[in-house]
Amino acid sequence: MLISVIRTIIIYFFVIAAIRLMGKRQIGDMQPGELVVTLLISEIAAIPLQDSSQPLILGICAMFTLVALEIVISVAAMKSLKIRKLISGKSVVVIKNGVIDQKAMSRVRLTVLDLIELLRAQDVFSLDNVSYAVLEVNGSLSVLLKEDNQPLTPQTLNKKPQKEGMPLPVISDGKIVDESLSALEIQKEDVVKIVLANGLEVSRVFLLSLDRYGNFTLIKKG
């Protein structure tokens, strides 16, 4: 009995350490790879708890091998958009300029009822109020309302309304994101012009987000 209690305590602290090493995310915000590793860790941790004949060290080694693999893949994904897309997938614009992209919804196997349910979770009850909607890689839906349906804030109450669209990252860590260009219906040359006009090169840009009205936010690499 005492041995089982001690093994449980040891496994408990090692599981906490493994999850902490993976970083701070809620379950709903996890990338697919992180979720898989979390589920596998829970399964591996259960084996030595259920079978006291199994050496603890084997389960601990297996857990930290998975964590190490996840960290290596995460670092690689930070450096390469191709690896990130392969492991985590990519966001998909399902409503663009107020029009539902039926082909995009078909690709991600999202039904109209699913879309309406996700919109309701964002307190949006009419498709006519939506300008842009993006299905993120974790399954959540990001929504930009049309100008007339956006709530008033202290910052906008006394200002003349400006046209704004959903900003998408067109440059991430010095690399141009082709999917964002396609969603915004702009050319790579247009992005390069913005960067050059700000005295930078594409490789020196940490983040450039842009909307369909030309509003942009540029952050250079430190």
C-alpha positions, 0 to 999 in steps of 0.5 A: 500500500505504501509503495503504491502511494509513493509511486503515485506521488512521484508520478504526480510531480513528474507529470506536472514537470512534464506539462510545465516544460511544454508551456502554459496553454489551456486545453482548448488552446493547444496545438494538435501536437501538444494535445497528442503529447498530453494525452500520451503522457496521461496514458504512460503515467497510468501504466506504472500506477496500475502495474506496480511491477513496471519500473517507474524509470521507464514511464518517466523516461518515456514521458520526458522523451515525448516532451523533448520531442514536442519542444524540438518540433515547436522550435522547428515550427518557429523557424519554418512555416512549412513544418508549422503547417505540417504539424499544426495545420493552418487557419482558414477564412470561412467568411470573407467580405461578408460572403461564406466561402463554401469551398473552404468550409467543405475543405475543413468539413465545417457545416453551416450549423457548426458555423452558426454554433461557433458564431453564437459562442462569439455572441453573433446571432446573424451571419449578415453582421459578419465581415470576416470569420477565421477558423483557427487551428485549435478549432475556435472561430475569430470574428470581425463584425461589419463596421455598422455592427461593431460595438462602440468604445471610448476610443471610437465614440468621438472619432470618425469611423474608419474602414477596417478589415480583419488584419492577417499576418502577411509576414511572419518572422521574415517570411511571407505568408502566401495564404494571407495574401490569397485571403486578402487578394493582394500580390507579394509585390504590394507587401514588399512595397510596404516594407521598403517604404518603412526602410526595412527588408522582408527578412528584418520584419518580425510581423506585418499584419494587413487588412483589405483596406491597407491598414497595417501593423509592422513590427521589426525584429529586435 
